[in-house]
């Protein structure tokens, strides 16, 4: 499988950088969890259309046309994001199957 390097932006795809964690494939309604994530300023990405292997819960740090020129994201901010993700995941009794990570990819729009 070819993987795209760098950011792209057109009408059918969007690149992203996400701070999050891989969770078990969900048996409950993904739309419900997607909405819960949205309400908490988080995202649920699932499968190749979303640019990830498996299911990932986290916060999008950049997407589409965003650029990182002279932008600094303190590690403390990433720690706060992961605390928020962990609270949500524990409340919903979702099994973690990965470690906190930075994910990059391209997803379908």
C-alpha positions in Angstrom: 0.0 0.0 0.0 1.3 3.5 -0.9 1.2 6.1 1.8 1.1 9.7 1.0 3.9 11.9 2.5 3.2 15.5 3.4 0.0 17.3 3.6 -2.6 17.4 0.8 -5.7 19.3 0.4 -8.4 18.9 -2.3 -12.1 18.3 -2.4 -11.9 14.6 -1.6 -9.2 14.4 1.1 -7.8 16.2 4.1 -4.5 15.6 5.9 -4.4 15.6 9.7 -2.2 15.4 12.8 -3.9 13.9 15.8 -2.9 13.3 19.4 -4.7 10.3 20.7 -4.8 6.6 21.4 -5.9 3.4 19.6 -8.9 1.7 21.2 -10.7 -1.6 20.6 -13.1 -1.8 17.6 -16.3 -0.6 19.0 -19.4 -2.8 19.3 -21.7 0.0 20.4 -23.1 2.6 18.1 -20.1 4.6 16.6 -22.4 7.5 15.8 -23.2 7.9 19.5 -19.5 7.8 20.5 -18.6 10.2 17.6 -21.1 12.7 19.0 -19.8 12.3 22.5 -16.2 12.9 21.2 -17.4 16.0 19.3 -19.1 17.4 22.4 -15.7 17.1 24.2 -13.6 18.7 21.5 -12.3 15.3 20.5 -12.5 13.1 17.4 -13.2 9.5 16.7 -11.4 8.2 13.6 -12.1 4.7 12.4 -10.7 2.8 9.4 -9.0 3.7 6.2 -11.6 6.3 5.1 -10.6 8.2 8.2 -6.8 7.6 7.5 -6.1 5.3 10.4 -5.7 1.6 11.1 -8.3 0.5 13.6 -10.1 3.0 15.8 -8.5 6.1 17.3 -9.9 8.6 19.8 -8.0 11.9 20.2 -7.7 15.6 19.3 -6.9 16.9 15.9 -4.0 19.3 16.2 -3.9 20.3 12.6 -5.8 19.4 9.4 -6.3 20.4 5.8 -4.5 23.7 5.0 -3.1 24.2 8.5 0.6 24.7 8.7 3.1 24.6 11.5 5.3 27.6 10.7 6.7 28.7 14.0 4.0 26.9 15.9 4.8 25.3 19.3 2.6 22.8 20.9 3.9 22.3 24.5 4.1 18.8 25.8 1.9 19.9 28.7 -0.9 20.5 26.2 -0.5 17.0 24.8 -0.6 15.6 28.3 -3.8 17.5 29.0 -5.3 16.2 25.8 -4.5 12.6 26.7 -6.0 13.1 30.2 -9.2 14.2 28.5 -9.1 11.2 26.1 -8.4 8.8 29.0 -11.3 10.1 31.0 -13.7 9.8 28.1 -12.5 6.3 27.3 -12.7 5.1 30.9 -16.2 6.6 31.3 -17.4 4.7 28.2 -15.5 1.5 29.3 -13.6 1.3 26.0 -10.6 -0.9 26.0 -7.3 0.8 25.1 -5.1 -1.3 22.7 -2.3 1.2 22.1 -0.2 3.9 23.8 -0.7 7.7 23.5 0.7 8.7 20.1 0.8 11.3 17.4 -1.1 10.1 14.3 -0.7 11.6 10.9 -2.6 10.7 7.8 -5.0 11.6 5.0 -8.7 11.0 5.3 -11.6 11.1 2.9 -14.0 14.1 3.2 
